Amino acid sequence: MSNPFDGIYPALLTPMDQDEKILIKEIKKMVKHLESFDFAGFYVGGSTGEGMIMSYDERKQVFKAVAESTENNNIKLIAHIGAPSTKAAIDMGLYAKSLGYPVISAVAPYYYGFKTEEVKNYYKTIVNAVNLPFIIYNYPGASNFTLDTNAVKELFEDTRFIGIKHTTLDLFALERFRRACPNISIYNGFDEVLLAGLSMGASGGIGSTYNIMPNTIIGIYNAFKKGDLETAKSLQTKANKVIDALIQCGVMNSEKYLLSKHGIKMGSCRHPFTPLTKDQKIFLDTLELS
């Protein structure tokens, strides 16, 4: 059964100047550029957007800028509000709701190694306070918490939970989530295994490289839906050649550099991320993107 929130969503980057100030005008240019592709929506304020090294007020600035810049009514905006503090997450969620965001999402509260019951209560408290459709962001590598099937079954008894962003190579877990909850949206989170994630039950994807090779990523999704696995595999191989290069140079700084070729001043990522060298930029210039 298809879910209206299924599909392909770029995790938006955040343009910044050399002093690490957010460039609101460049966010508008970035949104206009990405709206020209057949995306289901935008994932705003997540890991790719450097949300975890921003203040909460800065994250709100980004929510506002994206909401005000998005002109395509078919684009669904998902606000990532994850924070170690439940209160802070709720505050950002209510702000996103006031801007008209139809969906919120949050990674599990990180750093302290919270227990499963604590994480479930975190999600339930946010949903009850904000009262918007909610996508759980399952990212064990960053949050030190692994979502399990029992927690999924319990949480998704509340129909306000509508999906899972699954950023882990554990595709067995993804398949188990799909069996447990056949009708929810499940988004593959690691771009290099998008096709594999779709084959195991994902109904879409949320990723960072979608910003720089939208046609390739959308092509993988559409080819898979049509049953054209040969084309889907060929496009995944093409995407992974690019991803190999990004990993060598630093993924998000490389994506910012490549997106800047569309007339958008993306700048570099905030420190402690290391800016690209001249040689890395020359290497990135050789990549085949689409």
C-alpha positions as CSV (number, residue, x, y, z in Angstrom):
1,M,0.0,0.0,0.0
2,S,1.4,3.4,-1.0
3,N,1.9,6.1,1.5
4,P,1.4,9.8,0.5
5,F,4.8,10.6,2.1
6,D,6.7,7.9,0.1
7,G,9.4,9.1,-2.3
8,I,12.8,10.8,-2.7
9,Y,13.8,13.6,-0.4
10,P,17.1,15.5,-0.4
11,A,18.5,16.2,3.0
12,L,19.2,19.9,2.5
13,L,22.6,21.4,3.0
14,T,23.0,24.8,4.7
15,P,24.9,27.6,2.9
16,M,27.3,29.5,5.1
17,D,29.8,32.3,4.7
18,Q,33.4,32.2,5.8
19,D,32.4,33.3,9.3
20,E,29.9,30.4,9.6
21,K,26.9,32.7,9.3
22,I,23.9,31.2,7.6
23,L,23.2,32.7,4.2
24,I,19.4,33.0,4.0
25,K,19.5,34.4,0.4
26,E,21.5,31.4,-0.7
27,I,19.0,29.0,0.9
28,K,16.4,30.6,-1.4
29,K,18.5,29.9,-4.4
30,M,19.2,26.4,-3.3
31,V,15.5,25.6,-2.8
32,K,14.6,27.1,-6.2
33,H,17.2,24.9,-7.9
34,L,16.1,21.7,-6.1
35,E,12.4,22.4,-6.8
36,S,13.1,21.9,-10.4
37,F,13.5,18.2,-9.9
38,D,10.9,15.6,-9.2
39,F,11.5,15.3,-5.5
40,A,8.7,14.4,-3.1
41,G,9.9,16.9,-0.6
42,F,12.9,18.3,1.5
43,Y,14.3,17.0,4.8
44,V,15.4,20.2,6.6
45,G,17.8,20.6,9.5
46,G,19.3,17.1,9.7
47,S,22.8,15.8,9.8
48,T,23.5,17.0,6.3
49,G,22.3,20.5,7.2
50,E,24.8,20.6,10.1
51,G,21.9,20.9,12.5
52,M,23.8,19.3,15.3
53,I,26.4,22.0,15.3
54,M,23.9,24.9,15.1
55,S,22.1,26.7,17.9
56,Y,18.4,26.0,18.2
57,D,17.7,29.5,17.0
58,E,19.8,29.0,13.9
59,R,17.9,25.8,13.2
60,K,14.7,27.8,13.4
61,Q,16.1,30.3,10.9
62,V,16.8,27.5,8.4
63,F,13.2,26.1,8.9
64,K,11.8,29.5,8.2
65,A,14.0,30.3,5.2
66,V,13.2,26.9,3.5
67,A,9.4,27.3,4.2
68,E,9.4,30.8,2.8
69,S,11.4,29.8,-0.2
70,T,9.4,26.7,-1.3
71,E,6.9,27.6,-4.0
72,N,6.0,24.2,-5.3
73,N,3.0,23.0,-3.4
74,N,3.8,19.4,-4.1
75,I,7.0,19.6,-2.0
76,K,6.5,18.2,1.4
77,L,8.7,19.7,4.1
78,I,10.0,17.6,6.9
79,A,11.6,19.5,9.9
80,H,14.3,17.6,11.8
81,I,13.9,18.7,15.4
82,G,16.1,16.1,17.1
83,A,18.0,17.2,20.2
84,P,19.2,15.6,23.5
85,S,16.6,17.7,25.3
86,T,12.9,16.8,24.9
87,K,12.0,20.4,25.7
88,A,14.2,21.8,22.9
89,A,12.9,19.3,20.4
90,I,9.3,20.3,21.3
91,D,10.1,24.0,21.0
92,M,11.5,23.5,17.5
93,G,8.6,21.3,16.5
94,L,6.0,23.8,17.5
95,Y,7.9,26.5,15.6
96,A,8.1,24.3,12.5
97,K,4.3,23.7,12.9
98,S,3.7,27.4,13.1
99,L,5.5,27.8,9.7
100,G,3.3,25.2,8.1
101,Y,5.5,22.2,8.1
102,P,3.3,19.1,7.7
103,V,5.8,16.6,9.1
104,I,8.5,16.5,11.9
105,S,11.3,14.1,12.5
106,A,13.9,13.5,15.2
107,V,16.9,11.3,15.8
108,A,16.9,9.6,19.2
109,P,18.3,11.8,22.0
110,Y,22.1,11.4,21.7
111,Y,25.3,11.5,23.8
112,Y,24.0,10.0,27.0
113,G,23.1,6.5,25.8
114,F,19.4,6.7,26.7
115,K,17.5,3.4,27.3
116,T,14.8,2.2,25.0
117,E,12.0,3.2,27.4
118,E,13.5,6.7,27.6
119,V,13.7,7.1,23.9
120,K,10.1,5.8,23.4
121,N,8.9,8.4,26.0
122,Y,10.9,11.1,24.2
123,Y,9.1,10.4,20.9
124,K,5.7,10.0,22.5
125,T,6.1,13.3,24.4
126,I,7.1,15.2,21.3
127,V,4.2,13.8,19.3
128,N,1.7,14.6,22.0
129,A,3.0,18.2,22.4
130,V,3.4,19.0,18.7
131,N,0.7,16.8,17.2
132,L,2.1,16.5,13.7
133,P,2.9,13.4,11.6
134,F,6.2,12.1,12.8
135,I,9.2,10.3,11.2
136,I,11.6,8.5,13.5
137,Y,15.2,9.0,12.5
138,N,17.0,5.7,13.2
139,Y,20.7,6.5,13.1
140,P,22.5,4.3,15.5
141,G,26.0,5.5,14.4
142,A,25.2,9.0,15.6
143,S,22.7,8.6,18.4
144,N,24.1,5.5,20.1
145,F,20.6,4.1,20.0
146,T,19.3,1.3,17.8
147,L,15.6,1.1,17.1
148,D,14.2,-2.4,17.5
149,T,11.1,-4.0,16.1
150,N,9.3,-4.2,19.4
151,A,9.7,-0.4,19.9
152,V,8.5,0.1,16.3
153,K,5.4,-2.0,16.9
154,E,4.5,-0.1,20.1
155,L,5.2,3.4,18.7
156,F,3.4,2.9,15.4
157,E,0.2,1.9,17.2
158,D,-0.2,5.7,17.3
159,T,-1.1,6.7,13.7
160,R,0.7,10.0,14.1
161,F,4.0,8.0,13.6
162,I,4.1,7.6,9.9
163,G,7.6,6.6,9.0
164,I,11.2,5.7,9.7
165,K,14.4,7.3,8.2
166,H,16.7,4.2,8.4
167,T,20.3,5.4,8.3
168,T,22.2,2.1,8.9
169,L,23.5,-0.7,6.7
170,D,21.4,-3.1,8.7
171,L,18.9,-3.9,6.0
172,F,17.6,-6.9,7.8
173,A,16.2,-4.5,10.4
174,L,14.6,-2.5,7.7
175,E,12.9,-5.6,6.3
176,R,11.7,-6.5,9.8
177,F,10.2,-3.0,10.2
178,R,8.4,-3.4,6.9
179,R,6.9,-6.7,8.0
180,A,5.9,-5.2,11.4
181,C,4.3,-2.1,9.8
182,P,3.3,-2.7,6.2
183,N,1.8,0.7,5.6
184,I,4.3,3.1,6.9
185,S,6.9,5.0,4.9
186,I,10.4,3.7,5.3
187,Y,13.2,5.8,3.9
188,N,16.6,4.4,3.1
189,G,19.3,6.6,4.7
190,F,22.6,5.6,3.3
191,D,22.8,6.7,-0.4
192,E,25.2,4.0,-1.4
193,V,22.6,1.3,-0.7
194,L,19.5,3.0,-1.9
195,L,18.7,0.2,-4.4
196,A,19.3,-2.5,-1.7
197,G,17.1,-0.6,0.7
198,L,14.3,-0.4,-1.7
199,S,14.6,-4.1,-2.4
200,M,14.3,-4.8,1.3
201,G,11.2,-2.7,1.8
202,A,12.0,1.0,1.8
203,S,9.4,3.1,0.1
204,G,11.7,6.0,-0.6
205,G,15.0,7.6,0.4
206,I,16.4,10.6,2.3
207,G,20.0,11.5,1.5
208,S,22.6,14.1,1.0
209,T,24.0,13.2,-2.4
210,Y,20.5,13.8,-3.8
211,N,21.5,17.5,-3.8
212,I,24.2,17.0,-6.4
213,M,23.0,14.1,-8.6
214,P,19.2,14.3,-8.4
215,N,18.5,12.7,-11.8
216,T,20.6,9.6,-10.9
217,I,18.9,9.1,-7.5
218,I,15.4,9.7,-8.8
219,G,16.3,7.4,-11.7
220,I,17.2,4.6,-9.3
221,Y,13.8,5.0,-7.5
222,N,11.7,5.2,-10.7
223,A,13.5,2.3,-12.3
224,F,13.0,0.1,-9.3
225,K,9.3,0.9,-9.1
226,K,9.0,-0.1,-12.8
227,G,10.8,-3.4,-12.1
228,D,13.7,-2.3,-14.3
229,L,16.5,-3.6,-12.1
230,E,19.2,-3.5,-14.8
231,T,18.8,0.3,-15.1
232,A,18.5,0.7,-11.3
233,K,21.7,-1.2,-10.7
234,S,23.5,0.7,-13.4
235,L,22.5,4.0,-11.9
236,Q,23.4,2.9,-8.4
237,T,26.9,2.0,-9.6
238,K,27.1,5.4,-11.2
239,A,26.1,7.0,-7.9
240,N,28.5,5.0,-5.9
241,K,31.5,6.1,-8.1
242,V,30.6,9.6,-7.0
243,I,30.1,8.6,-3.4
244,D,33.6,7.0,-3.4
245,A,35.1,10.4,-4.4
246,L,33.1,12.3,-1.8
247,I,34.3,10.0,1.0
248,Q,37.9,10.6,-0.1
249,C,37.5,14.4,0.2
250,G,34.9,14.8,2.9
251,V,31.3,14.2,2.0
252,M,29.4,17.3,3.0
253,N,32.1,19.8,2.1
254,S,32.4,18.1,-1.3
255,E,28.6,18.3,-1.7
256,K,28.6,22.0,-0.9
257,Y,31.4,22.6,-3.4
258,L,29.6,20.7,-6.2
259,L,26.2,22.4,-5.5
260,S,27.9,25.8,-5.6
261,K,28.5,25.1,-9.3
262,H,24.8,26.0,-9.8
263,G,25.4,29.6,-8.8
264,I,24.7,29.1,-5.1
265,K,27.2,30.3,-2.5
266,M,27.3,27.3,-0.3
267,G,30.6,28.0,1.5
268,S,32.3,25.3,3.7
269,C,31.0,23.3,6.6
270,R,31.5,24.6,10.1
271,H,34.6,23.7,12.0
272,P,35.7,21.2,13.1
273,F,35.0,20.0,9.5
274,T,38.1,20.6,7.4
275,P,37.7,22.8,4.3
276,L,38.6,21.3,0.9
277,T,42.0,21.8,-0.5
278,K,42.7,23.1,-4.0
279,D,43.7,19.6,-5.2
280,Q,40.5,18.1,-3.8
281,K,38.4,20.6,-5.7
282,I,40.3,19.8,-8.9
283,F,39.6,16.1,-8.3
284,L,35.9,16.8,-7.7
285,D,35.7,18.8,-10.9
286,T,36.2,15.6,-12.8
287,L,33.1,13.8,-11.5
288,E,30.2,13.0,-13.7
289,L,27.1,14.3,-12.1
290,S,23.4,14.5,-13.2
